[in-house]
Amino acid sequence: MRKLVHVLLVSGLAVTLLGAAAQPASAGAILSPVTASASNTFDGNILHTIDQTGLSPTFISGVTDFNTYIAGGPTHASPDASNAWSGSLAALPIDLDFGLGATYSIGDLALWTSFSGFSINRFTVFTANNAGFVGAVNVGSFDANDTLPPMAAQVFSLAPSVGSFLRLEILSNEGGPAVNLSEIGVEVSPNAAAVPEPASLLLLGTGLAAVARRRLRRR
């Protein structure tokens, strides 16, 4: 009886592992980067783009589901020096660098910009695994638009990448004397390299079952 229970337990573990591997991947969470810097600042503070000031509703960084949050229509209040950042048009291109705090698989990008010509227009996004962006990966070039206050989120689909740093290279605005960014949110999920692949789990489960069978035969 004990032998049978042992075999069932080991086989059950294999089935559990396989069942876990078969579960669909959960949607990514929305993350506020933990560090931010700008190659130029005209007004405000680049740290306001990662502290959710002016954002309604707010989210729990790294926990709230990205798609669910965006579907709720979050907006940012009219930007000013207390809740946003702006850079001089004369300083373009401007690099905004963000540290994510860990290495993630990076999905979509959400940003809240401005209105009356101060919005970001053309920009390129890079991801990297180092703060110097050595070997950075270009994950897409995009156009953002002017929005009326309160500003709605604009979402951009980045090419799949893994990294711990993200850079927005701002190339143009909508015609105003400065360019604004009010808030940023990044869709992230755990780095896939740290999660066992289904094939690996299958081999593990099969191996455990085989060990159990050999022990039973010996007894």
N, C-alpha and C positions, 0 to 999 in steps of 0.2 A: 504494500500500500504506500509506504514511504517513497519507494522508487518511482511509483506512478505519479505521486504528487510532485516529486522533484522534476520529472520530465515535463509535467504540465506547467509547472512554474517557469521553467526555462523556455519552453515553447511559447508560453504566454508572454514572456518578456519580448521574444522575437516578434510576436504579432503586434504587441504594443508599439514597438519601435517602428515597425512597418506602417502601422496605422497612423502614427505621428507623422511619418514622412509623407503619407498620402494626403494629409490635411492641406488645404489651399493656403498659400502665403497670405498673411494678413496685410491689409493696406498700411502704408507708411504713416508715421506720426509727423506732425508739424513741429519743427524745431526752431527755436531762437538761437542763433549762434551765440557763443559765449564771449567772443572778442570781436572787435571791429576797429578798422583804421581806414583813413582816407588820405589819398595823396594831395588833396586840397580841400580846405573848408572855407566857405564864405560866411556862413551863419549857422547857428544851431550846433549840434554835436552828433557825430556819427554814432555814438552809443545810443542815441534815441531811436535808431533804426532797429535795435535789438531788445528794447526794454518794454515794448507794447504800450508806451504812452500815447494816448490819443486813439488807441485801437478799441473797438467795441463790436462784439464781446472779445475779451482776452482768451487765451488758451493756455493749457498746461504744456510747457515745452517738453518735447520728447514723449508725450503721453497722448495728447488729443489726436484723434485720427484726422489726417490732412484733408481727405475728401469730404468727410462729414463737416468739418469746420468751414471749409470754403463754401459748401452747399448752403450753409446758414447765412451767407451774405454779409460777412464782417466788413465793417467800414472803418476808415480813419478820419478823425476830425480835421478841420482845416489846419494845415501844417503851419507851425511857427517855430521860433528858436527853442521853445520849451519842449517840443515833441517831435522834432524832425531834424534833418541835416540838409544843407545846401552847399553846392560848390560853384565857383566862378566859371562862367561860360568861357572866359579867356584861358582857363587852365585845362580845357578838354584836350586829349582824353584824360579822364580821372579814374584812378583805380580805387575801388572799395574792396578791402580784403576782410574776410570773415573767418574766424576759427570756430569749428563745430564742436570742439571739445573731445572728440573721439573719431574713430574711423567708421564711416557708414557707407552703405549703398545709397547713393543720392538719386532722388527722383525729381519731382517737379519743383519749380520755384514760384513762390507767390511774393508779389511786392505791391506796396501802396505808394504812389508817387504824388503828383500834384495837379495843378490846373493853371489856366491863363498863361500857357507857354512855358511854365517852369517844370513841366513833367519830363522825365527821361524819355528820349525817343529811341535812338539806336544804341544797342549795347551788346557786348559779348560776355559770355560766362565761361570761366575756367575752373577746374577743380584740380587739387593737388594733395599730396600727402606730406607736404612741408610748407612752412610759412614763407619761404623764399620763392615758392612756385616753380622750383626747378623741375623740369619734366612735366609741367602742367598739361592737362588735357582740355582742349577746346570742346565744350559740350553744347555750343549753340550760339547763334547770333539772332537777335530779336528786335522788334519794334514795340515799345510801349506807347501809350496814348495819354493825352489830357483827359482828366475826369473831373466832374463837378463835385464839390464838397457836399456831404461827406464822401470821401474817395472810396470806391470799391476796389477789391483786390483784382489784380491782373495776374493770371497764372500762365507760366511758360513751361513747356515740356522739354526737359534737358535730355541729352543723350545719356544712356546709362553709364555710370562711372562709380568708382569707389574712391573716397578721399576724406580728408579731415580739414581741408581748407577750401574756401570758395571765393572767387574773385569776380566782381562785376566791373568790367571795363566800359565806362560810359563814354560814348562817342559823340552823341549829339542830344539836344533837347528839342522842345517844341517851339522855340523862338524867343523865349524870355531871356533876361540878362543873367540868370543863374539857373542851375538845375537842382531838383529836389528829390530826395528819397525820404519817405516817412517811416516805413517799416518793411521788414523782410521776414519771410518764413520759408524754411527749406523742408521738403518732404524727405525723410530719412527712414531707413530700416537697418537692422543689424547687418554688418558686413557678411555677405554670403560665404566668404572664405572661412568664417568661424563656425558655420553651421554644417553638420555632416550632410553629405549628399544622399539622396534616396538609395543610390546603388551601394554606397558604403554601409548604410543601415541594413540593406538586404543581406550583404555579406556577413555582417555582424550577427544578425538574427539567425541566418543559416548555420553559421559556425557554432553558435551557442546550442542550437538544437542537435547538431552532430556530436558535440561533446557529451551532451546528455545521453544520447543513444549509445555511445561507446561505453560510458560508465555503467549503463544498465546491463549491457551484454557481459561486461566483466564480472558483474555481481551474480 
